[in-house]
Amino acid sequence: MNPQLLFWVPALLRLSFVLLGAGILWFFFGPVIGLLTGLGTMTFVVLMQLFYLYRLAGWLDHPDGNKLSDGWGAWTDIFARLYKLRRDDEKNRVELTEWLARFRQAMNLLPDGVVIMDDVLFLEWCNPAAEAHLGLKNDRDKGMRVTNLIRAPEFMDYIILARYDKPLTLSLKGRKLIVQIIPFENRRQILVTHDATESERIEMMRRDFIANASHELRTPLTVINGFLEIASNQPNLDPQTRKAHLKLMTEQGHRMQNLVEDMLTLTRLESIDYPLRPEAVIMPNLLDQIFQEAKALSAGKHTISMEVDGPNIQGSTDELRSALSNLVSNAVRYTPEHGAIKLSWKKKQTGSQFSVQDTGIGISPEHIARLTERFYRVDKSRSRETQGTGLGLAIVKHVLLRHHATLSIESEAGHGSTFTISFLE
């Protein structure tokens, strides 16, 4: 039914009853009584309407603080409809507030920066990632022009040329950012920022790894190919020369094989398809094997001792053997003849520690932080003499990451080194 009829039909019916009652009084008691009764009744009805209009006006001014009465007559339906509209409005406001809170929470958790601007680039809102990427502060910079906050010539050119279909690579505050402006609505724009610093670092490491691996493989291949050409062009080489060439080719072949094996080991350690399968590692047995290997590698040139006073741990026996053997073999290779090497496995308050202490050539402080990088060598010529691949400490680093352990290095050039692995309980 038409809402207006719900108001006017009862009102007309009440007016008809008033007129009918006044007519009856007129007929029985005369015109004065009839007129006065009709006038009084109409006055009462008008006053009631004015009263409810006054209540309605007050409620419309302050809908949250006042409560309407149930009303009378047609006002009952009007107030009921207003209550329903009010409840629906409050429900919509609550839902909108919840969605807005969820949106802000989602934006705050995004790793990418989001900046909302108006059509003339005044800042309206930004998330924490954008604050970190661009040096903005939402509370401080709100209402300011973004081009006054991000002072980079490339960004200004990007804004002026308005080539928003392509992202812009921007170097800002030591970060490599990929930014793009996305227009939306008629008077809003979104600036999205992505921190590509880590991706660039990983890509650089990948390029360096390929270049270094190619270089390391090229050297033994050059030697082997060179000797093969000599052998093919000079079939009548004397036995002593041929024997020397074969020895060098064998050494270079072993070096290349070790390098490939170490690269495959690193690839396996980094692969998500090769998860760690913990097992009980019997440390006395493992350390005794490593101790015997160290003595064999030293061939009696060093004094090697070992102290075992720690518990067994959980982990991969093969991976831990690889990591510990790398540290011990490095100590043997870089310790001059008649030097001393001490291995120890001890229980500490925070866990267990394995340390390798030597009286070797030592390491200068500027090199220590980079020792676990792939193919990083302090002395390249000495590394080749000792048949190192340059990947040993990188393997140690990745094994320890999988076992939630840490490596600390203390060294001084000419005074030896101490490599310590700490396993947390």
VEXROMAR-92386 format. One record per residue (C-alpha): chain; z negated, x, y negated. Coordinates in pm, 1 decimal. Each point is the difference from the previous one (the first is absolute). Last residue first. Example, Ala and Ser with C-alpha at 12.3 -4.5 7.8 and 13.67 -1.06 7.14 Angstrom:
2
 chain       c3       c1       c2
     A   -714.0   1367.0    106.0
     A    -66.0   -137.0    344.0
This chain:
425
 chain       c3       c1       c2
     A  -2269.3   6838.6   2667.5
     A    221.7    197.9   -235.5
     A    198.3    297.9    128.5
     A      7.9    299.5   -235.8
     A    260.2    274.5     52.7
     A    -80.5    337.0   -157.7
     A    240.6    288.0    -71.1
     A   -173.7    320.4   -110.3
     A    204.6    286.0   -144.9
     A     -2.9    377.7    -30.8
     A    -95.7    247.8   -272.1
     A    331.0    141.5   -126.1
     A     91.0   -307.0   -201.0
     A   -290.8   -242.3      2.0
     A    -28.4   -304.2    218.0
     A   -183.3   -326.2     54.0
     A    203.8   -284.1    143.6
     A   -114.5   -355.6     71.2
     A    167.5   -234.2    248.1
     A   -100.3   -365.7     41.0
     A    -31.2   -238.8    294.5
     A    100.5   -364.3     38.6
     A    158.7     79.3    339.2
     A    353.4   -101.5   -103.0
     A    -42.2    185.1   -330.2
     A   -122.9    304.1    193.4
     A    316.9      7.3    211.3
     A    210.4    -32.9   -315.4
     A   -168.8    294.3   -174.7
     A     11.2    224.8    308.4
     A    373.0    -67.3     37.8
     A     52.9     99.7   -364.4
     A   -212.1    307.7     71.6
     A    239.0    109.2    276.1
     A    327.9    -85.9   -172.7
     A     98.8    336.8   -149.7
     A    170.6    101.0    325.0
     A   -202.8    318.0     59.1
     A    148.8    285.6    203.7
     A   -256.7    255.3   -127.5
     A    270.9    214.1   -162.1
     A    156.8   -311.9   -147.9
     A   -330.2    -95.6   -161.5
     A    -41.4    356.2   -130.8
     A    332.3    -23.7   -183.5
     A    -76.5   -343.9   -139.7
     A   -338.4     93.9   -145.3
     A   -195.1   -300.8   -126.0
     A    217.0   -238.6    197.0
     A     71.3   -368.2    -54.3
     A    236.4   -129.9    268.0
     A   -164.6   -342.8     -3.2
     A   -292.7    -30.6   -236.2
     A   -343.4     62.9    153.3
     A    -45.6    329.2   -189.7
     A     64.7   -153.8   -340.3
     A   -357.0    -24.4   -134.3
     A    -84.5    350.1    126.5
     A    286.8    184.4   -171.5
     A   -143.5     35.9   -350.6
     A   -332.7    122.1    140.2
     A    149.2    314.1    162.3
     A    -13.2      8.1    380.3
     A   -173.3    241.5    234.9
     A    137.3    307.6    176.6
     A   -219.1    -48.0    305.1
     A   -372.9     21.8     63.6
     A     -3.7   -333.4    181.2
     A   -201.2   -321.7     18.8
     A    124.6   -301.7    193.8
     A   -216.2   -310.4    -32.3
     A    -50.2   -318.0    199.1
     A   -248.0   -247.3   -145.5
     A   -174.5   -309.4    134.2
     A   -142.0   -305.3   -177.1
     A   -187.6    -77.9   -322.3
     A   -322.2    180.4     95.8
     A    186.6    284.6    170.4
     A     65.4     87.9    365.7
     A    179.8    329.8     48.7
     A    320.0    143.8    143.8
     A     58.4    364.1    -94.4
     A    282.4    254.8     21.0
     A    -42.3    352.4   -135.9
     A    284.5    245.0    -55.8
     A    -59.1    372.4    -66.7
     A    248.8    266.6   -107.5
     A     88.7    307.1    208.8
     A    372.2    -59.4    -68.2
     A     77.7   -198.3   -312.0
     A    -75.7   -374.9    -17.1
     A    296.0   -219.2    -94.9
     A    134.5    -63.0    350.5
     A   -340.0    -49.8    163.9
     A   -126.7   -238.6   -269.0
     A    328.5   -189.7     10.4
     A    -37.7    -34.8    378.2
     A   -348.4   -147.1    -48.2
     A    107.8   -254.7   -260.1
     A    305.9   -106.8    197.8
     A   -202.1    -19.9    322.1
     A   -243.7   -240.8   -165.6
     A    279.0   -236.7   -108.5
     A    199.1     11.5    326.4
     A   -310.8    -35.8    216.3
     A   -107.1   -293.9   -217.5
     A    335.2   -169.7     56.4
     A     -8.7     53.2    375.1
     A   -362.1   -114.3     38.0
     A     56.5   -317.3   -202.4
     A   -321.5   -134.5   -147.5
     A   -363.0    -82.1     70.2
     A   -255.3    278.5    -24.5
     A   -209.1    226.6    224.3
     A   -308.8    144.6   -159.1
     A    -67.3    331.9   -174.8
     A   -154.4    338.4     73.4
     A    292.1    224.6     92.0
     A      6.1    352.4   -146.0
     A    310.9    216.3     43.5
     A     79.9    367.4    -45.6
     A    324.9    193.9    -48.0
     A      7.9    371.0    -78.3
     A    359.9     84.3    -64.9
     A    282.2    215.0    142.8
     A    -77.1    -85.5    362.9
     A    328.4   -177.7     66.0
     A    -57.3   -227.3   -302.2
     A    222.3   -273.5    143.0
     A   -179.9     16.3    336.2
     A   -341.0     -7.5   -168.7
     A    107.1   -297.4   -211.0
     A    130.3   -185.2    306.7
     A   -334.1     57.4    176.7
     A   -191.7   -139.0   -298.6
     A    230.6   -301.7    -20.6
     A    -64.6    -77.9    368.0
     A   -374.9     45.6    -50.6
     A     14.1   -229.9   -302.4
     A    155.3   -280.8    204.1
     A   -250.4     36.4    284.6
     A   -299.7      8.3   -235.3
     A    147.3   -291.7   -203.6
     A     36.0   -255.1    278.5
     A    211.7   -252.0   -194.1
     A    -75.7   -359.4    102.4
     A    309.3   -205.6    -73.6
     A    161.4   -149.9   -306.1
     A    359.1   -125.6     11.3
     A    143.9     77.8   -341.9
     A    305.4   -208.0    -86.4
     A    354.3    126.4     62.5
     A    229.3   -274.6   -128.9
     A   -148.0     44.9   -347.7
     A    164.4    343.3     -2.2
     A   -158.8    277.2   -204.9
     A   -144.0    187.6    298.6
     A    328.4    -33.7    191.3
     A    204.8    140.1   -288.6
     A   -241.8    289.9    -38.7
     A     24.4     80.7    372.1
     A    379.7    -18.5    -12.8
     A      0.7    246.2   -289.7
     A   -235.1    230.8    191.6
     A    223.9    -13.5    307.5
     A    308.7     76.3   -208.7
     A   -171.2    300.7   -159.9
     A   -125.7    129.6    333.1
     A    353.5    -22.9    145.3
     A    145.9    182.8   -298.7
     A   -256.0    278.4     35.6
     A     61.9     17.2    373.4
     A    374.9     34.0    -64.4
     A    -64.6    267.2   -263.3
     A   -209.7    199.6    246.0
     A    260.0    -41.4    274.4
     A    276.9    108.4   -237.1
     A   -200.9    309.1    -98.2
     A    -58.8     92.9    363.6
     A    364.7    -59.1     88.8
     A    109.2    228.8   -283.0
     A   -241.0    274.2    109.2
     A    123.2    -26.4    361.6
     A    363.5     16.7   -110.4
     A    -76.9    310.2   -206.7
     A   -170.8    170.0    297.3
     A    272.2   -105.4    244.7
     A    284.5    153.9   -206.1
     A    236.3   -253.3   -147.7
     A    334.3    -26.6    180.4
     A     73.3   -364.3    -81.0
     A     27.5     72.6   -372.3
     A    157.3   -306.0   -162.8
     A   -182.9   -252.5    219.2
     A   -333.1    187.3    -12.9
     A     26.0     51.5   -374.4
     A     82.4   -368.2    -49.6
     A   -297.6    -97.7    218.0
     A   -225.2    233.2   -202.2
     A    103.6   -169.6   -323.0
     A    -33.4   -348.3    145.7
     A   -358.4     73.3    110.9
     A    -99.2    152.6   -335.2
     A    163.4   -277.5   -200.6
     A   -163.3   -263.3    221.1
     A   -338.9    166.3    -52.4
     A     42.7    -18.8   -381.0
     A    166.6   -341.6    -17.5
     A   -290.5   -178.1    164.8
     A   -248.1    100.7   -269.0
     A    246.3    -81.4   -277.9
     A     84.3   -340.0    146.2
     A   -369.3    -75.4     45.0
     A    -68.0    105.6   -358.6
     A    279.2   -217.4   -140.7
     A    -93.0   -298.7    217.2
     A   -366.6     33.2    -90.7
     A     79.0     45.5   -367.8
     A    211.2   -315.8     -0.5
     A   -272.3   -193.9    181.5
     A   -268.7    134.8   -231.2
     A    211.0   -105.2   -299.5
     A     40.0   -347.8    149.7
     A   -376.0    -18.2     57.4
     A    -67.1    102.7   -359.6
     A    255.7   -250.9   -129.9
     A   -159.6   -276.5    205.3
     A   -341.7    101.3   -131.7
     A    116.3    -11.8   -361.2
     A    198.8   -322.8     39.7
     A   -249.6   -217.9   -186.5
     A    166.8   -338.9    -45.6
     A     -5.5   -185.7   -332.7
     A    103.8   -361.1    -68.5
     A     42.1   -128.9   -357.2
     A     18.9   -379.9     -6.7
     A    158.3   -194.8   -283.9
     A    -89.8   -334.3   -158.3
     A    143.1   -228.7   -269.3
     A    277.6   -190.5    172.7
     A   -130.5     10.2    356.1
     A     39.9    334.1    176.1
     A    146.1    336.2   -106.1
     A    -59.2    288.6    245.5
     A    -65.2    343.5   -151.9
     A     15.1    294.8    238.8
     A   -208.0    313.3     46.0
     A     13.8    279.2    258.1
     A   -280.4    242.6    -75.8
     A    -35.0    371.9     68.5
     A   -351.4     89.8    -98.4
     A   -143.0    289.4   -202.0
     A    -93.7   -227.8   -288.4
     A    350.7   -149.6    -17.7
     A    329.4     98.2    159.0
     A    223.3   -308.9     -0.3
     A    271.2   -111.6    238.3
     A    155.0   -319.9   -137.8
     A    103.3   -292.7    216.5
     A    343.4   -162.8    -31.8
     A     74.1   -363.3    -91.9
     A   -216.2     41.0   -310.9
     A    264.7    180.7   -197.2
     A   -150.5   -109.6   -331.0
     A    157.7    291.6   -193.6
     A   -290.9      1.2   -245.7
     A   -268.2    -48.2    266.0
     A    136.8    272.0    229.7
     A     44.8    231.9   -298.5
     A   -365.2    -54.7    -92.9
     A   -105.6     69.7    359.9
     A    198.2    324.5      7.0
     A   -156.1    106.8   -331.8
     A   -355.9    -49.3    135.5
     A   -276.6   -143.1   -216.9
     A   -140.3   -279.1    212.0
     A   -253.3   -179.5   -222.9
     A    219.6    -60.8   -304.2
     A    284.7   -119.2    224.2
     A   -247.6   -239.5    161.3
     A    -65.3   -185.3   -325.3
     A   -363.3    -94.5    -35.7
     A   -144.4   -342.3     80.1
     A   -223.4    129.5    279.5
     A    -53.3    375.0    -42.5
     A   -379.6     26.0     16.4
     A    -80.8   -261.5    260.9
     A    293.2     86.6    228.5
     A    -32.7    374.3    -40.0
     A    321.8    198.9     40.4
     A     46.4    358.6    119.5
     A    339.5    -76.4    153.8
     A    -59.6     54.8    372.3
     A   -377.7    -59.3      7.8
     A     14.5   -312.1   -219.8
     A    302.3   -122.0    196.1
     A   -198.7     34.7    323.4
     A   -294.0   -185.0   -157.9
     A    212.5   -310.5    -78.5
     A    158.7    -84.0   -334.6
     A    -15.7   -295.4   -239.4
     A    152.0   -131.4   -323.3
     A    152.9    315.1   -148.2
     A    248.1    -58.1   -281.9
     A    356.7     79.6    108.5
     A    187.7   -230.3   -241.4
     A     71.2   -263.9    268.0
     A   -359.3      0.5    119.6
     A   -142.9    258.3    237.7
     A   -154.3     -4.9    348.0
     A    -68.8    345.6    145.0
     A    -12.9     52.5    377.3
     A    -76.1    339.2    157.2
     A     64.6     59.9    367.2
     A   -281.6     57.5    250.4
     A    -79.3   -373.5    -16.5
     A   -368.8    -84.6     31.5
     A    -39.8   -114.5   -361.6
     A    310.4   -218.2     27.4
     A   -139.8   -171.6    309.0
     A   -333.9    -57.8   -171.6
     A    172.7   -132.3   -311.8
     A    211.2   -238.6    208.0
     A   -299.7   -115.2    201.0
     A   -196.0    -69.4   -319.8
     A    298.5   -189.0   -144.0
     A     31.0   -202.3    319.5
     A   -369.1    -87.8    -13.3
     A     17.6    -94.4   -367.6
     A    305.9   -217.3     66.5
     A   -177.7   -173.5    287.1
     A   -305.7    -63.6   -217.4
     A    216.6   -126.1   -288.5
     A    194.1   -229.7    232.9
     A   -324.5   -146.2    136.6
     A   -134.3    -47.3   -352.5
     A    319.9   -178.8   -103.0
     A     -9.0   -224.5    307.9
     A   -362.5    -87.1    -73.8
     A     79.8    -77.5   -363.6
     A    299.7   -214.1     91.6
     A   -218.8   -190.7    247.1
     A   -273.9    -48.2   -258.6
     A    255.5   -121.8   -251.6
     A    132.7   -251.8    253.1
     A   -351.7   -128.8     65.2
     A    -66.0    -21.6   -373.6
     A    312.1   -213.2    -53.2
     A    -81.4   -222.4    299.7
     A   -352.2    -71.2   -124.1
     A    127.6    -38.1   -356.8
     A    193.7   -307.8    107.1
     A   -325.9   -190.5     35.1
     A   -303.2    204.3    -74.6
     A    -51.3    374.8     15.4
     A   -153.3    221.6    267.2
     A   -148.7    226.1   -264.3
     A    174.7    322.7    -93.5
     A   -171.8    333.0     51.2
     A    -14.9    256.7   -274.5
     A     -8.9    381.2     13.7
     A    325.1     90.8    175.6
     A    226.3   -254.1   -170.5
     A   -110.9     99.3   -350.6
     A    253.8   -133.7   -252.4
     A    146.5   -247.0    251.5
     A   -352.2   -115.0     88.5
     A    -82.7    -71.0   -362.4
     A    321.5   -199.4    -48.6
     A    -68.4   -201.0    316.7
     A   -354.7    -84.1   -106.3
     A    127.9   -113.6   -343.3
     A    274.8   -205.3    164.4
     A   -265.1   -152.5    227.4
     A   -208.0    -98.7   -302.3
     A    302.9   -130.8   -190.0
     A     94.0   -220.3    294.9
     A   -356.2   -130.8     23.1
     A     -3.6    -69.7   -373.4
     A    327.8   -192.6     31.3
     A   -138.1   -210.6    287.9
     A   -321.0    -74.7   -191.0
     A    195.0    -99.1   -310.5
     A    225.5   -224.0    207.6
     A   -307.7   -172.4    148.6
     A   -156.5    -45.7   -338.5
     A    320.8   -142.7   -147.9
     A     44.3   -241.6    290.9
     A   -361.8   -116.1    -22.8
     A     19.2    -37.0   -378.3
     A    328.5   -192.0     21.1
     A   -124.9   -238.5    270.3
     A   -334.9    -60.7   -168.9
     A    171.1    -75.0   -331.4
     A    277.0   -213.7    155.8
     A   -227.6   -255.5    168.0
     A   -241.8      1.2    281.0
     A    192.0   -155.8    294.7
     A    366.6     62.6    -90.2
     A    -62.5    320.2   -194.5
     A   -215.2    131.5    285.8
     A    288.4    -68.4    242.4
     A    248.3    165.2   -232.0
     A   -222.1    308.0    -42.9
     A    -24.9     29.1    380.1
     A    378.9    -23.4     35.8
     A     55.7    255.4   -273.4
     A   -244.6    241.8    161.0
     A    148.6    -62.3    346.9
     A    352.2     68.9   -133.9
     A   -117.8    319.5   -168.5
     A   -153.9    114.6    329.5
     A    329.0    -73.2    180.3
     A    194.3    187.4   -266.0
     A   -223.3    305.5     45.1
     A     24.1    -22.9    379.2
     A    384.6     -3.2    -24.8
     A     17.7    272.9   -268.0
     A   -176.0    287.6    175.7
     A    138.9    -15.8    352.8
     A    333.0   -102.6   -153.3
     A     15.1    335.7   -180.8
     A    -42.7    182.2    332.2
     A    322.9   -161.9    136.8
     A    -68.3   -109.5    357.3
